[in-house]
Amino acid sequence: MKKKNLTFEEKFNGYSINTSKEKNLGCFVPTLERYNQHLEDMTTKHNKVMQTRFDLRYPSDGSVKFDKAHIYKFSDGFKKHFSRMRKSNHKVDLKLDWSPDQKDSSVFPHYHCNALVNGNAVQSEYTILKAAEHYWGKALKSENQGLVNYCNKDRNGKKQKNGLMYRRDDEQCLEVKDQMVYQASYLAKIRDKEGLRKGSHSRGGSQLKK
């Protein structure tokens, strides 16, 4: 990866991101740019925007063989589901981003995902998370439980907030937006990609606005 496509700075476009120069932890700039375009589009169109992070994993018992088609089947079903949903005449207007991780070739990759939705149509992150469970299980043709990590606990098991809600008329809206960018920047981290096959897609999701 070319160095110009990486950043180790603490800020990106003025917002905090999950990096550390001291620990040599950086982020892929194209992934950050993709997410930021989605975020700016959503916060321009909607006065309320909710963000939900989740991870998609394969069964640890090896009952499902990895296939790169799985993430695309999930993405298609997940997006179609929300494209049909309305609440008080508000469209969900889902923007999905995903990025794979695989520390080494001995384990299956897993996917870090981020969903942005119109906060007037969806107010609870569990609406997103339950749909993720359904469509990931459907993509894998698996009834195994616990394949979607709700990202509501840190590495030490301490509870952390998910379902961040941006409200344009709130005096703390910029602070919340900063938290959203920091949370989503986890998809852009450069570590834990060593096991991915050469030529694997490093990101995907909803189409960018032209």
Solvent accessible surface area in square Angstrom, and as a share of the most:
residue,aa,sasa,rsa
1,M,141,0.63
2,K,136,0.58
3,K,180,0.76
4,K,158,0.67
5,N,42,0.21
6,L,37,0.18
7,T,17,0.10
8,F,57,0.24
9,E,91,0.41
10,E,130,0.58
11,K,111,0.47
12,F,26,0.11
13,N,105,0.54
14,G,60,0.57
15,Y,39,0.15
16,S,27,0.17
17,I,6,0.03
18,N,38,0.20
19,T,23,0.13
20,S,25,0.16
21,K,118,0.50
22,E,159,0.71
23,K,149,0.63
24,N,106,0.54
25,L,46,0.23
26,G,1,0.01
27,C,0,0.00
28,F,24,0.10
29,V,25,0.14
30,P,31,0.19
31,T,10,0.06
32,L,3,0.01
33,E,93,0.42
34,R,37,0.13
35,Y,9,0.03
36,N,9,0.05
37,Q,73,0.33
38,H,2,0.01
39,L,1,0.00
40,E,74,0.33
41,D,17,0.09
42,M,0,0.00
43,T,9,0.05
44,T,105,0.61
45,K,102,0.43
46,H,26,0.12
47,N,71,0.36
48,K,50,0.21
49,V,0,0.00
50,M,1,0.00
51,Q,0,0.00
52,T,0,0.00
53,R,12,0.05
54,F,0,0.00
55,D,8,0.04
56,L,0,0.00
57,R,90,0.33
58,Y,18,0.07
59,P,4,0.03
60,S,125,0.81
61,D,100,0.52
62,G,51,0.49
63,S,75,0.48
64,V,17,0.10
65,K,171,0.73
66,F,45,0.19
67,D,68,0.35
68,K,147,0.62
69,A,37,0.29
70,H,20,0.09
71,I,3,0.01
72,Y,86,0.33
73,K,114,0.48
74,F,0,0.00
75,S,5,0.03
76,D,73,0.38
77,G,18,0.17
78,F,0,0.00
79,K,57,0.24
80,K,123,0.52
81,H,53,0.24
82,F,1,0.01
83,S,73,0.47
84,R,164,0.60
85,M,53,0.24
86,R,121,0.44
87,K,100,0.43
88,S,96,0.62
89,N,144,0.74
90,H,72,0.32
91,K,121,0.51
92,V,1,0.00
93,D,37,0.19
94,L,22,0.11
95,K,24,0.10
96,L,0,0.00
97,D,7,0.03
98,W,8,0.03
99,S,1,0.01
100,P,6,0.04
101,D,1,0.01
102,Q,19,0.08
103,K,126,0.54
104,D,68,0.35
105,S,101,0.65
106,S,95,0.62
107,V,77,0.45
108,F,77,0.32
109,P,7,0.05
110,H,34,0.15
111,Y,8,0.03
112,H,5,0.02
113,C,0,0.00
114,N,1,0.01
115,A,1,0.00
116,L,0,0.00
117,V,1,0.00
118,N,4,0.02
119,G,0,0.00
120,N,31,0.16
121,A,5,0.04
122,V,5,0.03
123,Q,84,0.37
124,S,46,0.30
125,E,39,0.17
126,Y,103,0.39
127,T,52,0.30
128,I,1,0.00
129,L,2,0.01
130,K,115,0.49
131,A,10,0.07
132,A,0,0.00
133,E,61,0.27
134,H,108,0.48
135,Y,26,0.10
136,W,1,0.00
137,G,15,0.14
138,K,133,0.56
139,A,9,0.07
140,L,9,0.04
141,K,182,0.77
142,S,16,0.11
143,E,163,0.73
144,N,63,0.32
145,Q,160,0.71
146,G,66,0.63
147,L,19,0.09
148,V,10,0.06
149,N,64,0.33
150,Y,40,0.15
151,C,14,0.08
152,N,45,0.23
153,K,128,0.54
154,D,53,0.28
155,R,192,0.70
156,N,142,0.73
157,G,46,0.44
158,K,146,0.62
159,K,172,0.73
160,Q,76,0.34
161,K,140,0.59
162,N,11,0.06
163,G,10,0.09
164,L,11,0.06
165,M,24,0.11
166,Y,15,0.06
167,R,104,0.38
168,R,109,0.40
169,D,132,0.69
170,D,54,0.28
171,E,171,0.77
172,Q,100,0.44
173,C,20,0.12
174,L,124,0.62
175,E,93,0.42
176,V,30,0.17
177,K,16,0.07
178,D,36,0.18
179,Q,77,0.34
180,M,0,0.00
181,V,0,0.00
182,Y,101,0.38
183,Q,33,0.15
184,A,5,0.04
185,S,1,0.01
186,Y,49,0.18
187,L,6,0.03
188,A,1,0.01
189,K,2,0.01
190,I,42,0.21
191,R,55,0.20
192,D,24,0.13
193,K,31,0.13
194,E,131,0.59
195,G,10,0.10
196,L,38,0.19
197,R,181,0.66
198,K,211,0.90
199,G,75,0.72
200,S,51,0.33
201,H,120,0.53
202,S,38,0.24
203,R,87,0.32
204,G,12,0.12
205,G,20,0.19
206,S,10,0.06
207,Q,160,0.71
208,L,63,0.32
209,K,133,0.56
210,K,233,0.99
